[in-house]
């Protein structure tokens, strides 16, 4: 795997706002050493941008499909893109 890095944009649908979803993402992505942002969208979804080693990003995507205990994840839309290296350490985006 070496220094390979992937970038993913994930949009999580379901009951994912006001249930600690952003804190869940920040904790797990931060623990995995992933860079990125997470934010609530006006349509009720949560958008997550992630960059990091493929196996860590895939593990994070598995966690997004589960969500925190009070969430209900209906689906996760995933788009892969070329990494830019421009994402900060995991944080809430405004």
C-alpha positions, -999 to +999 in steps of 0.1 A: +000+000+000+029+024+007+020+060+005-010+056-017-038+081-009-075+081-020-101+108-018-138+102-012-169+123-010-197+105+009-232+117+014-251+100+041-289+098+040-313+089+067-318+103+103-282+116+104-286+151+118-290+160+155-278+125+165-241+131+170-231+120+134-205+147+129-189+140+162-189+103+154-172+110+120-146+133+136-137+108+163-133+078+141-117+096+111-093+114+135-084+081+152-076+066+117-054+096+108-077+106+079-079+142+066-112+157+058-143+176+066-179+168+077-209+190+075-247+190+077-265+198+045-298+217+042-315+186+027-309+167+059-279+147+047-244+147+060-215+153+036-180+139+044-148+145+024-120+121+033-084+115+022-061+088+034-048+053+028-073+032+009-078+006+036-084+033+063-109+052+040-128+019+033-130+011+070-144+046+076-170+041+048-181+009+066-185+030+098-205+056+079-229+029+068-235+020+105-234+055+121-237+063+157-263+045+179-291+072+175-287+075+138-305+056+110-285+054+079-306+047+048-278+049+022-244+063+016-236+078-018-199+076-026-178+094-052-140+088-056-118+115-069-081+123-073-066+133-039-055+169-036-037+169-003-056+201+005-079+187+032-072+197+068-070+173+098-106+160+103-129+189+112-165+202+109-168+224+077-189+255+078 
